[in-house]
């Protein structure tokens, strides 16, 4: 309605200017109307501006009437065809079904005349058709005010194209970019969308994510998926990749201490594969064990201690005794002490440990291993048998 009033005001100004010119030296004019006995005497100014005012009133009344009729129609609950719904109702239905992004073609015609969203919506439909290059070309024509929306669309396209470098460049830019003022009201949704995109990128390109300068925005489950992918792809890592892991851990060591137990265990497993991080690995392992006992965590710590060039068996034994006092009746402590006793020539004490926990797989392993008297071939065969058990652990000691 504001637009209509402005248009009529503009027309009124033009008419006033025109009448002022025509009335110069000739007066305001005289108009006499006689119709069905009704006489009206006025001048041209009143007739023209009055007609304009009547037109405005009728147009506003007609607009309100159309709105009322359309609103009443939309109150009807029995829908025969999806296309009969208002475009915003269609959007609401697709949103409730979680399919607004998968079925954007239903909404694209509604935005055909939108100066802000036309290109973004058209690009989204092209993406669904697999026409990624065409979708990127369409985004180049999008207006400046739709910058953030177009950039988010570009990131999605690059992720679909497996173009990690381009996706990272645009994600970095968006994360450091000041949000357009008109989007301030939607800032929480915008930030959540960026977090989701960062999560997709980190899971899809785990090593490339280490190159990012913006981090700390992954959700807990996504961070665990990212670390899991690093572990799965560790054999493909380059020297630079390993150095980035070291740098990231050192930069975020304080924040990592506040992460969940499960996430820190994944960091521990990652550090266990990097010899340069042996000290940090040991500290993190003991931190986790002081918080909660976990057999895998203990074994990772114990294995690291024994694989050192010159193990300090006295310190290792003291730490095992401390943990055993805190978490009694754990067979793995006897398993660990057996190795310490054998390494320090206390064979009688080691034999006494073999009498403990007769039903435990780790102790059964030691009882069989002790009969081989150091035969490496038989020990390797034994390891291959035991490691097929899902509850067993990979032995390196």
N, C-alpha and C positions, 0 to 999 in steps of 0.2 A: 504493500500500500504506500509506503514511503516513496517508492520509485514512481508510482502514478502521480502522487502529489507534486513531486519535483518536476515531472514532465509538464503537468498542467501549469505549474508556476512559470516554467520557461516559456510556454506558449503565451501565457498572460502578459509576460514582459514584452514579448515581441509585438503582441496586439496593441499594448499600451503605447509602445514606441511608434508603431505604424499610425494609430489614431492621432497621436500628438502631431505627427507630421501633416496628416491630412486635414486636421482641424485648425492648423495654423492659418489665420486670416479668414477662415470660413465658419468658425464656431463649432460647437459640439454636434450640430445637426438636429433634426427633428423627425420623430417617427410617430405615426398615428396608426393604430390597429383597431379595426372594428370587426368583431366576429361574434355571431349569435347574440347580438345586443350588448356585447362586452366591449367597452372602449378602453384602450390603453394608449396613453400619450407619454412618450419618453424621448430620450436622445440616443444617438448611436453608441455612445460609451456604455450606457446602462444595458442596452440591448446585447451588445457583443460580449461584455464581461459577464452579464447575467446568464447568457446562453452557455458560456464556458463553465460557469459555476454549476448550472443544472447538469451539464454533461459529466462533470466531475462527480456529482452526487449520485447520478445514475450508474456510473461505472463502478464506484465503490460499492454501491448496493448490489450490483450484479456480481462483483467479485466475492462479496461475503455470502451471497446466495449460492454461488458455485461451490465455495468451500464447505458450506453447510451440507449441501447435497452429497458431495464427495465424502465428507466425514460420516454421514449417515450410511452411505453405501459400504464404507469400510467397516462398519459395525456388524455387517452380516457375517455370521460365523460359518456358513456353508459355502465353501469355495469349490468351484468346478475345475478351474484351470489355474495353475501357478502364475501364468502370465497376466491374469486379471488382477493380481495383487499390486499394490503401490510399490514402487521401487524400493522404498525404505522398509516395507513389510517383507519384500523378497530378501533383502539384506538380513533382516532379523531372523527369518526362517533359516537361511543358510548359516547364519552365525550359531543358532541353536543346534543345528545339525553338525556343526564343525566343518562345513563344506564350502564356506564362502570363498576360500582360495582355490578350491578344486573346480568350482562351477561359476567362475567369474563371468563366463560368457552370457549368463542370464542377466547380469547387471551392466555389462558393457554398454548396451544401447541407452541406458538411463544416463550415462556419463558422456554420451557422444558430443554434447554441447557444453561440457564442463571445461572451462579454460584451465582449471587446476588439475583435474584427475584424468582427462581423456587419454593422454599418452601412457600414463602409468597403468590404467586398466587395460588398455590395448596391449601393452607389453606383457601383462600378466597372462592374458589369454594366449599370446604367442608362445610364452614359456611352457604352458600346458600342452601345447602342440609340438614341443621340442624344437621350435624355431628360435634358438637362443641368439643368433647373430641379428636376426630381424628385430627381436625384442630389444636388444641393445641399441640399434639404430633408432627405434621409436623413442627410446628414453632420451636420446640426444635433443629431441625437440620439446621435451617437457619444460614448463616454466620454472623460473628461479625459485618461486615460492614453494614448489613441490620438490625441492632439492633433496631433503631427507628421505622422502618416500621413494624417489627415483634411485637414490644411493642404496637403500635397503633392497630394492628390486635388483640392482646390479650385483650386489653381494650374493643374493640367492642364485642368480644366473651363473656367476663364476663358480660357486660351489657345485652347481649342477654340471658345469663343464670341467670339473676337477682342476680348475685354474687357481691353485692355492695362493700364488704370489699376488694376483690381482685382487682376490678376495681379502687377503691380509691388508693390502694397501688401502682399500676402501673402508674396511672395518676400523683400521687405525685412524683414518681421517674422521670418520663419524664419531668415534669415541672422544676425539679431541676437539670436535666442532661444537660451537655454541648453538643451542637449539633455536630455531626460528621462533620469534615471539608468538605467532599465531598457534604454535604447537605446545605452548607452555602448559595449557590445561591438560594435555595428554602426556605430559612428561613421564609419569610412572609407566604407562603403557609403552612408550617409546624406549625407555631404558630396559624394560623387560624384553622387548623385541631384540635389542642389541645383545643382551645377555644370552638369549636363545641362539642368535646367530654366532656369537663367539663360541658357544658350546658345540654347535654343529661343526664349526671350523676346527676347533681343538681336537674333536674326536676323529674328524676326517683327515686332518693333517697334523698329527701329534708333534712331530719334530719341528715343523714349520711354526707351530704356535709358540715355540720357545724364542722365536725371533721378535715376537711382538713386544712393544714398549709399554702397552697397556695390559695389565694383568690383575688378578685378584677378583675378577668378576664372574668366575665360573661357579655354578651352583654345586653343592656337595656331591650329588650323584654324577654330574657331568665331570667334575674333577676326578672322581674315581675312574670313570670311563677313560678319561684322557691318560691317566697314569697307567691304566691297564693296557692301553694301546701302545704306550712307550715300552712297556715290558715285552709285549708281544712282538714288537718290531725292533727290539734292541739290537739284533744281529745286523740290521741294515743301517745302523747309525754310523755317521762319520765321526771323525775326531772333533770337528767343530760342533757337531750335535752334542757330543758328550760334554764338551766344555760349556755349552749353553745350559745343560742340566746342572752342572756344578755351579755356574753363576746364578742361576735361578734359585737354587736351594740356599746359597749363601745370602742372597738378597732378601729372601723371604723366610729365613730361618725362624724369626720371631713369630710371624704369622702362622707358619706351619705347626708350631707348638700348640696353637689353639684349634687346630683342625680335629676332626673326629678320629677315633682310634683306628678305624678301618682305613681312612685316607693316609694316616701316618705310617701304617703297616705297608701300604703300597710304596710310599716314599722310601721306606727302609729296604724293601726288596730291590728298588731301583738303585739305591746307594750301594747295595751289596755287590753289584756288578761293576762298580767303579772303584778300582784300587786306591785312587787318589783321595777318596772320601771315606777311608777306613775309620779315621778318628770320629767323624761326624756320624758314621754308621753305628759305631759302638755306643756313643752318647745317646743317640735316638733309641737304640734297642733297649738300653737300660732304663731310659725314661718311660718307654712303653711297658716294660716288665714291672716297674715300680707302680704303675697305674693299674695294670691288670695282667694276669698270667696268660700267655699265649704260647703254645708249644712251638709253632713255626717261628715266632719272634725269638724265643730262647735259642732254638737251634741255629738261626741265622747269626745270632750274636756269638754262640759257642764255636760255630764253624769258623767264623772270622778270626777268633782268638787263636785257634789251633793252626790256622793257615798262615799266621805271621811267620816271618823268617826266624825269629827267636821268641817263641811263646813264653810268656811269664806265667808258668803253671801255678805258682804260689798265689798270685793275684786272681787267676781264674778260679782256683779252688775256693778261695775266700768268698768270691762273688757267688759261686754256686751254693755254698753253705748259707750265705745270707738269704738268697732267694728261697732255698729249701725251708728255712725257718719261717719265712713269710707264707710260702705255699707248700705245706707238707704233703707227703704221700704222692708225689709226682714221679712216675717211673723215669721220665727223661732226665731227671737229676742224677739218678743212679747210672743211667746210660752215659752221661757226660763225665761223671767221676771215674767210671771205669777207664775211659780214655786218658784221663789225667793220671790215674794211678799207674797205668801201663807205661806212659811216657816218662814217669819218674821212678821207674823200677820198683814199684810196690805191688808186685804180682799177687801176693797173698791177700792183700786188701781188695784187689780187683776181683779175685776168685770169690771172696765173700759176697761181693755185690751181685754176682751171677746167681746167687741163691734167692734173690728178691724177685718179686713180681713174676711168678711162673707163667702167667697167661698174657703177659705183655709182649707185643710183637717186637719192640725195640730190644728188650732183654733177651727174647728168643734168638734174635739176630746175633747178639753178642755171644750167647752160649754156643751157637753153631760156629761162629767166626773163631772163637778161642780154640777150637779143636783143629784148626787148619795150620796153626803154628806159623803164621806169617806168609803162607803161600798166596802170592798176589793173584795168580790165575784163578784159584778156587774162590778167593775173596771177591773178585770181580764177577764171577759166575753167581755167587751168593747175592751180591748187590742187585744183579739183574733180575733175580727171582723176587727178592723182597720189594723192589721198587715198583713191581706190578700191582702191589696192594695200594688201593686208593688212600688208605690211612697212613701209608708210610711216607718217608721223606727222602729226597735225593741226597745221597751220601757223598761227601767230598773228603772226608777225613779218614 
